[in-house]
Amino acid sequence: MLYHASLFPVKEFVPRIPLVRCENEDETFPRISFSEEDKFHAISAIPSVGENISMMLELGLYPTLYLYTYPEEACQVVHSIYEEADGIRLLPSGDVQRYVPDAYLTKECWMLDSPDPSKIEMHLYEIEDILYDKIDKQEQLIHVSTVLLSEYPEDNFTKLFSAYGIRKSLDDPKFSEFYYPGNENAFLRNCLNIITEKELKK
């Protein structure tokens, strides 16, 4: 099974070049990042995951996690970006390593074509705890505690805005410069920084 974790609902899985990347990560080839391993490794691959989750927890909010799974057997394994195949091409973690330095930690693999939507399953969790440690001079996820949800929860922006009386919608034109596909984690981090700073001044 392949795993894709996000702090935001994914409307459509389409290969793209991530706006937020780790140091020395490829910025040339469109892809969809999954983990070959499990939920834990998929979470560790989310950009700014530790900072965003930790800040929400410090504010007394349990982040919503969207975990998407896709059957690995529905893909065709290739070992080069340029290799053609019948079906949805999957570049394994071992080959992704040359493009993403920390792929050996996250077990990140790349789906090079859009998946069949009918084969995607979504699982909803609430994150209760997260723990990082310094490994190879980098902050790495070493523990995360989650609870499987049976009902569809509030998204993370709704949780944050509701908790702090922010009467704004993400559809507000004022947000359009900052909130757009691919920039959700960066926008959430900015919102959290502003709210945390205000809370510290009280």
C-alpha positions in Angstrom: 0.0 0.0 0.0 1.1 3.6 -0.7 0.4 6.4 1.8 0.0 10.2 1.3 -0.5 12.3 4.4 -1.7 16.0 4.5 -2.9 18.6 6.9 -5.5 19.6 4.3 -8.0 17.7 2.2 -6.7 16.9 -1.3 -9.2 17.8 -4.0 -7.3 16.1 -6.8 -4.0 14.2 -7.1 -2.1 15.7 -10.0 1.7 15.5 -10.5 3.3 18.9 -9.8 6.6 20.4 -8.5 6.2 21.2 -4.8 6.5 24.8 -3.9 8.0 23.9 -0.5 10.9 21.4 -0.8 13.6 20.1 1.5 17.2 21.3 0.9 18.6 20.1 -2.4 15.3 18.5 -3.4 14.6 18.3 -7.1 12.7 21.2 -8.6 12.4 19.9 -12.2 10.1 16.9 -12.3 6.3 16.9 -11.5 5.3 14.1 -9.2 2.9 13.0 -6.4 4.7 12.1 -3.2 3.7 8.9 -1.4 5.4 6.8 1.2 6.0 3.1 0.6 6.2 2.4 4.3 3.3 3.5 6.5 1.3 6.4 8.0 4.2 7.5 10.2 6.6 7.9 7.3 4.0 9.7 5.2 3.5 12.2 8.0 7.2 12.9 8.3 7.3 13.9 4.6 4.8 16.7 5.0 6.5 20.2 4.5 6.7 22.1 7.8 4.8 19.3 9.5 6.6 19.4 12.8 6.3 23.2 13.2 2.7 23.4 12.2 1.5 20.5 14.3 3.5 21.5 17.4 2.2 25.1 17.2 -1.4 23.9 16.9 -0.9 21.5 19.9 0.6 24.3 21.9 -2.5 26.4 21.2 -4.7 23.6 22.5 -5.8 22.4 19.1 -5.6 18.8 17.8 -4.7 19.0 14.1 -6.8 17.0 11.6 -4.7 14.6 9.5 -5.9 13.4 6.1 -4.3 10.1 5.1 -4.8 8.8 1.6 -4.0 5.2 0.6 -3.5 3.7 -2.9 -2.8 0.1 -3.8 0.8 -0.2 -4.9 -0.1 -3.1 -7.2 -2.2 -0.6 -9.3 1.0 1.1 -10.4 3.8 0.1 -12.8 7.3 0.4 -11.2 9.9 2.2 -13.2 13.5 3.1 -12.3 13.9 6.3 -14.3 11.9 9.5 -14.6 12.1 9.0 -18.4 11.0 5.4 -18.5 7.7 4.8 -20.1 5.1 2.2 -19.0 1.5 1.1 -19.5 -0.4 2.5 -16.6 0.5 4.7 -13.6 4.3 4.9 -13.2 5.8 4.6 -9.7 9.4 5.5 -9.0 10.4 3.6 -5.8 12.1 5.2 -2.8 15.5 3.8 -3.7 15.4 5.7 -7.0 13.8 8.8 -5.5 16.8 9.1 -3.2 18.9 10.8 -6.0 16.2 13.6 -6.2 15.2 13.9 -2.5 18.0 13.7 0.1 15.8 12.5 3.0 13.9 9.8 1.0 15.8 7.2 3.0 14.0 8.5 6.1 10.5 9.1 4.8 10.5 6.2 2.3 9.2 8.7 -0.2 8.3 7.3 -3.7 6.9 9.2 -6.6 3.8 8.6 -8.6 4.6 10.1 -12.0 1.0 10.0 -13.4 -2.4 10.9 -12.0 -3.9 7.9 -10.1 -7.3 6.3 -10.6 -9.6 8.3 -8.2 -11.8 5.2 -7.6 -8.8 3.4 -6.0 -8.0 6.2 -3.5 -9.2 5.8 0.1 -9.2 8.6 2.7 -8.8 8.0 6.4 -9.3 10.8 9.0 -7.2 11.2 12.1 -6.7 13.7 14.9 -3.1 14.2 16.0 -2.7 14.2 19.8 1.1 14.3 20.2 4.2 14.6 18.2 7.9 14.3 19.0 11.1 15.2 17.1 14.8 14.5 17.7 17.9 15.6 15.9 19.1 12.9 13.5 22.0 13.5 11.1 21.9 17.2 12.1 18.3 17.4 11.0 15.0 17.5 13.0 13.3 14.2 12.3 9.9 12.9 13.4 10.4 10.0 15.9 6.9 9.7 17.4 3.3 10.7 16.5 0.1 9.8 18.4 -3.1 9.8 16.4 -6.8 8.8 16.9 -8.8 7.5 14.0 -12.0 9.5 13.5 -15.4 8.1 12.5 -16.9 11.5 11.6 -15.7 14.2 9.2 -13.9 16.8 11.3 -13.4 20.5 10.9 -10.4 21.3 8.7 -7.4 22.9 10.4 -8.0 26.4 9.2 -11.6 26.3 10.5 -10.4 24.9 13.9 -7.8 27.7 14.1 -10.1 30.5 13.0 -13.0 29.4 15.2 -10.8 29.1 18.3 -9.5 32.6 17.9 -12.6 34.4 16.7 -11.3 35.0 13.2 -14.4 35.8 11.1 -12.8 35.2 7.8 -13.2 32.6 5.1 -10.4 31.1 3.0 -12.5 32.4 0.0 -11.8 35.9 1.1 -10.1 37.7 -1.8 -7.5 39.2 0.7 -6.2 35.6 1.2 -5.8 34.8 -2.5 -2.2 36.1 -2.7 -1.1 33.7 0.1 -3.6 30.8 0.1 -3.5 28.7 -3.1 -2.8 25.1 -4.0 0.6 24.0 -2.9 1.1 26.9 -0.4 -1.3 25.7 2.3 1.4 24.6 4.8 3.2 27.9 4.4 0.0 29.9 4.9 -1.0 27.8 7.9 2.5 28.4 9.4 2.1 32.2 8.9 -1.3 32.2 10.6 0.0 30.2 13.5 3.0 32.5 13.9 0.8 35.6 14.0 -1.6 34.0 16.6 1.2 32.6 18.7 2.9 36.0 18.8 -0.3 37.7 19.9 -0.9 35.1 22.6 2.6 35.6 24.0 1.9 39.3 24.3 -1.2 38.8 26.5 
